[in-house]
């Protein structure tokens, strides 16, 4: 092996090393570009499941993943067209269901992104006496039905009293939703094939969403909740967590917040008369909830 050969080999190694370092530098630049300035965005949308997340992510423009140092939650950012401007939307990837997770993720989103509005969108169980599959529930109030006081009687039996720690949305946002629901903007929400086959339109219900730590499949439990609480429209596992998180913040310009969920079942094991297939019910509910929120953001009543 001669000296010239060794010199050429050494030069090739150095060239390769420089190329690798250059590529690593570009990789670091690309990663850094994905880490956007997190502060001051228009909207944060909280979803509890991957299906809900995908339903809304699919209607955003210019979607980009955001990596934030020392934060285990993954975020996506995109844009949605308003009446005259585009709004920036941050969408955290859901990791778990329940009040606690919803409250934690909402708190992180407010700290990181300082949004003007926090929306929750997805599906929920409806009250069979007043709602149908695909109907949309606008939760102007929320409470946690697991917050109870247990009292021991003289005979050592236990009775419970439900705490009514109700959290309400702002009266201004409630008024704007009333006006929106009486406008022509909502017509598109009923343009789903399942609703056309049933020959009916979506109904919108403004009322209380009760949240708890369990997935209910019991007519007895539903009846109890309806008896104990007034004006219940739906039941889920997250809305109260979102409301509690936003409500607990104490700084100027706390964001507006509201949960918009569509009925996919009634919290029991009865056979559904209108749409028996659970996947079709979920698909319909995701469509009506997502479309309602999209149309509201694009209306004059949001800006």
N, C-alpha and C positions, 0 to 999 in steps of 0.2 A: 504494500500500500504506500504510494508516494506522497510527498508533501503537498503537491498541488491538489490531489484528490481530497486530502483532509481539509485543506483550506476551503475548497468548494463546498464540502459537506457542512463545515462550520458556518459558512455564509448562508446556506440553505436553511439550516436550523434557526439562525438568527432572523431570517426573513419570515419563516413560519411563526416564530415566537411573536414578532411584531404584528403579523396579521391577526393572530389570536388575541393579542392585547387590544388591537383596534376593534375587533368584533365585540369583545367584552365591554369596551367603552361605549360602543353603540347600543349594546343591550341595556347598559345602565341608563343611558339617555332615554331609551324607549320606555323603560319601567318608570322613570321619573316623570315622563310626560303623561303617563296614566294616573299619576297621583295629582289630581287637580286641587286647586284651592278649595277647601271644603265649605268655607263660610258663605252665608247669604245666598240661598237658593229659594226659588219661589214655592215649591211644593214638595212635601214628602208623602209617599204613599206606602202604608203598612199593609202587608198581606200575611195571612197565617199559614198558607200552604203553597206548594210549588205551582199547583194549577192556577191559583189566584194570581200569583206572581207573573207567570207566563202570560196570562190573559191580558194583564195591563202592559207588560213589557212589550208585547207584540204591537201595540198601537203607538209606541213612542218613536220619535225620529232621532237619528244620529246617536244611537245608544253606545255608551262607552262604559267599561268597567272602571270603578274607582277603587284603588288600594290605599288604605289609610294605615299608617304605622301604628303598631301596638293595638290594633282593633281586629278581633276575630270575625266580625261581621263583614260580609262582602256586600258591596253596593254597586248599583248601576245608575248611570245618569243619562237622561235623554231629554227630549223636548216635546211639548204638545202645543198644538196651535190654539190660541185663544181667539177672541173676537177680532182683535187688532194686532196682538203681539204673540210671540211664542214664549211659553213659560218653561223654565227649567224644572225637571222632575227628578228627584232622587228616590230610588226604589231599593230598599235593603232586601237581600235574599233571605227568605224565611228559613229558620233553623229548627223551630219547634212551635207547638201550639200552646195556648194557655195565657192566662192573665199576666203571670210573672214575666214570661218571655216578651209579650207585647209591650209591657211597661218598660222593660230594660231596653229593648230596641228603639222604642219611641224616645226614651231619654237620651240615648246615644245620638240619635238622629238630630234632635233639637240642639244638643251641644255642638255637634260637628257642623251642621248645615244651616242653622238659624233660619228655618223656613217661615214663610208667611202663613202657610196653611199645612195642616196635617190631616190627611184623609186615610180612612181605613176602607178597603173595598174587598168584597168577597161574598161568601155564601153563609147562610145561617138556617136554623130551624124556625119555621113560622108557627103561628098559632092557628090551628086548623079552623076554628070558628070564624076567623076574620081574614085569613090570607089564603092565597093559592100559590102553587109552584110557579116560580118566575116573577112573582110580585116583589117589589122593591121596598125595603124598609129603610127609612131615613131616621136614624137614632138621635132624636133631639135630647134624650136623656139616657143615662146608663147607670146600672148598679150591679153590685156583686151579690148574687143570691147565696153565696157561701158565708157571708158575714152575718153570723147569728149569735144570739146570747142563749146559752144553755142554763136553765134554772132547775134546780133539784126541788121536787115537791116534798111534802112531809112524809109521804109514803115511799120516798126514795126513787120514785119515777122521775123522769126528766122531761121538761117541756122546753120548747125553743121559741124565741121571739126574733123575728127578722129585723135586722138593722136596715134603715132606709137611707143609706148614704148615697144619695142621688147626685150625679154630676150632669150639668146641663151645658149644651152648646150656647154660643152667644145669641142673643135675641136678634141681632142684625143678620147673622148667617141664617137663622131660622126663617126670618122674613124673606130673605132672598131666595131660599129654597121654595117657599110657598109660591112666590111669583114665578119661579122657573117651572114648577110642576103644573102651573096653569097656562103655560105658553106652548107654542107649536114645536118648540125644541125637543119635546119628549116623544114625538111621534115615532122616531126611529127606534126607540127602545122596544116597541111592539112588533118590529119587523123581523121576527125570527120564525123560521119554518114551523116549529112546534106550536107556536101561538096561532099561526095562520091555520094550521090543521085543526086546532081546538076552537077556532073562530072566536077568539077573545083577545083583549088587550091587557097589557100590564096595568095593575093597579099600584098606586104608591101610598105607603102608609107612614105617617110621621108619628112616632111614639117612642116607648121605652124599649131598649135592648137590655135584657138581663144576661149577665155573664157568670160563668162558674168554672170550676176546675175539672168538671167531668163532662163527657159526651153523653147526653141524655138520650135514652131509648125507652121511655116509660110514659104511658098515658097518665098514670097516677101522679108522677112527679110534675108533669106539665100542668095538670089540673090544680095541684097544690100551689104552684108558682102563680098561676092566673088568679087563684083565690087570694093569695097573700099580697100581690102587687097590682097596682092599677095601670091600665092602659099598656100592658105588655103587647108588643108586636112581634118580637123575635127573641131567640135564645142562641147565644154563641159562647165561645171560650176566651174572647180577646178584647172586645170593644171597651169594657170597663178599664182594662189595663192601659189602653191608649189614652182614654179620657183622664184617668188618674195621673198619668205621667205628665201630660200637658198641663193639667190643672195645678199640679204641684210646683210648676216653675214660677219664679218670681223675678222677672226682669221686664224692662220696657218692651212693648210690642210682642207679647206672648202670642204664638200663632193661633189662628182659628182652627177648630178641629171638628170633624164629623165622621161618623161611620155610615157607609152605604152598603147594605148587604141584601142579597136576594134569596128568596125562599127556595131551598132545594129539597126539604123534607119537613116533617112536623114533629120530630123528636119521639116518634113511636115506631112500632114494628108493623103497623097496619099496611095492607097492600094499597098502593097509590092507584086511585081510580083513573086519573087523567093520563099520567105518564108513568108506566110501570118500570121502565128501564132507569136505574139509578144514574147511569152515565149520561143519559139524555137529560135527566132532570138537572144534573150538575152543569152540563153544557149550557142549558137554557139559563140557569141562574147566573152563571159566570158572564154570559152575554148581557143580560139585562142590568146587572150591577155595574159592569165595566162601561157599558154604553151610557148609562145614566150619569156616571161621573164624568166621562169624556164630554158628553153634551153640556153638562153644567159648566165645566171649565171653559168650554168654547162659547158660552152664552154671555149676554150682556150682564147677567146677574152675578157673575163671578168677578169680573173686572171692576 
